[in-house]
């Protein structure tokens, strides 16, 4: 990361707090080695490693969804493919009930995904 970050779990709120520090944007360089370590308390200590990816760039245009037609979601593919996946959620309803949504994960970062009507 461009600057160290320590986060503390506010267990009574079930969310992470960073102590009010200001983080740079982007927080890491493409290809940078990233590491997260958790000391352990309610769960045993663990660590995660990852790699910085290129910032996501999407067209500034609406995504059209029509009954019975495929939907294409697109973005600018990374200069170094293979280090990232795309995860997106499309909210379909928020009218007083349980929200309906479409969620896609593990889409290879190739620049586009076509959702077929089934």
C-alpha positions as CSV (number, residue, x, y, z in Angstrom):
1,X,0.0,0.0,0.0
2,X,1.1,3.6,-0.5
3,X,0.8,4.2,3.3
4,X,0.4,1.8,6.2
5,X,-3.2,1.3,7.5
6,X,-4.3,-0.1,10.8
7,X,-8.0,-0.9,11.3
8,X,-9.7,-1.8,14.5
9,X,-13.0,-3.8,14.7
10,X,-15.6,-1.9,16.7
11,X,-17.2,-5.2,17.9
12,X,-20.3,-3.5,19.2
13,X,-21.0,-2.1,15.8
14,X,-19.5,-5.0,13.7
15,X,-17.6,-2.6,11.4
16,X,-14.0,-1.6,10.9
17,X,-12.6,1.8,11.9
18,X,-9.4,3.3,10.6
19,X,-8.9,5.9,13.3
20,X,-9.9,8.8,11.1
21,X,-6.7,8.6,8.9
22,X,-6.9,9.9,5.3
23,X,-5.9,7.3,2.8
24,X,-4.3,8.1,-0.6
25,X,-6.0,7.3,-3.8
26,X,-5.2,5.0,-5.4
27,X,-4.2,3.1,-2.2
28,X,-1.7,0.9,-4.1
29,X,0.2,0.6,-7.4
30,X,-0.7,-1.9,-10.0
31,X,1.3,-5.0,-9.3
32,X,2.2,-4.0,-5.7
33,X,2.3,-6.8,-3.1
34,X,-0.5,-6.4,-0.6
35,X,-0.7,-8.1,2.8
36,X,-3.4,-8.0,5.5
37,X,-2.8,-9.5,9.0
38,X,-5.4,-10.1,11.7
39,X,-4.1,-10.6,15.2
40,X,-6.9,-12.9,16.3
41,X,-9.4,-12.6,19.0
42,X,-12.9,-14.0,18.3
43,X,-11.3,-16.0,15.4
44,X,-7.7,-17.2,15.2
45,X,-5.0,-15.0,13.7
46,X,-4.6,-15.1,9.9
47,X,-3.1,-13.2,7.0
48,X,-4.0,-12.6,3.4
49,X,-1.8,-11.7,0.5
50,X,-2.8,-10.2,-2.8
51,X,-1.6,-8.0,-5.7
52,X,-2.6,-4.5,-6.6
53,X,-4.6,-4.2,-9.8
54,X,-5.3,-1.4,-12.3
55,X,-8.1,1.0,-11.4
56,X,-11.4,-0.1,-12.9
57,X,-12.6,2.1,-15.8
58,X,-16.2,1.8,-17.0
59,X,-18.0,3.6,-19.8
60,X,-20.1,6.6,-18.7
61,X,-23.3,5.3,-20.2
62,X,-26.4,3.5,-18.9
63,X,-26.7,-0.2,-19.0
64,X,-30.0,-1.1,-20.8
65,X,-31.9,-4.1,-19.5
66,X,-34.9,-5.3,-21.5
67,X,-37.0,-8.4,-21.0
68,X,-35.9,-11.4,-23.1
69,X,-32.7,-9.7,-24.3
70,X,-29.1,-10.3,-23.2
71,X,-27.4,-7.6,-21.1
72,X,-23.8,-6.5,-21.8
73,X,-21.7,-5.1,-19.0
74,X,-18.3,-3.7,-20.2
75,X,-15.2,-2.1,-18.8
76,X,-11.7,-1.4,-19.9
77,X,-9.7,-4.6,-19.5
78,X,-6.4,-4.4,-17.5
79,X,-3.1,-4.0,-19.2
80,X,-1.9,-7.2,-17.4
81,X,-4.8,-9.7,-17.5
82,X,-5.2,-12.5,-15.0
83,X,-4.7,-10.7,-11.7
84,X,-8.3,-9.7,-11.2
85,X,-11.9,-10.8,-11.3
86,X,-15.0,-8.7,-11.7
87,X,-17.9,-8.9,-9.2
88,X,-21.0,-6.9,-9.9
89,X,-24.5,-6.6,-8.4
90,X,-27.5,-5.3,-10.2
91,X,-30.3,-4.1,-7.8
92,X,-33.7,-4.9,-9.4
93,X,-36.2,-3.7,-6.7
94,X,-36.4,-1.6,-3.5
95,X,-40.1,-1.1,-3.1
96,X,-40.7,-1.9,0.5
97,X,-40.0,-5.6,0.3
98,X,-36.9,-7.7,0.0
99,X,-34.6,-6.3,-2.7
100,X,-34.3,-8.4,-5.8
101,X,-30.8,-8.5,-7.3
102,X,-28.6,-10.2,-9.8
103,X,-25.1,-11.0,-8.6
104,X,-22.2,-12.2,-10.7
105,X,-18.8,-13.2,-9.5
106,X,-15.7,-14.9,-10.9
107,X,-16.1,-13.2,-14.2
108,X,-12.6,-13.2,-15.8
109,X,-11.4,-9.6,-16.2
110,X,-11.6,-9.6,-20.0
111,X,-13.5,-6.3,-20.5
112,X,-17.1,-7.5,-21.0
113,X,-19.7,-9.9,-19.7
114,X,-22.9,-10.9,-21.5
115,X,-25.8,-11.9,-19.2
116,X,-28.0,-14.3,-21.2
117,X,-31.8,-14.5,-20.7
118,X,-32.8,-17.9,-19.5
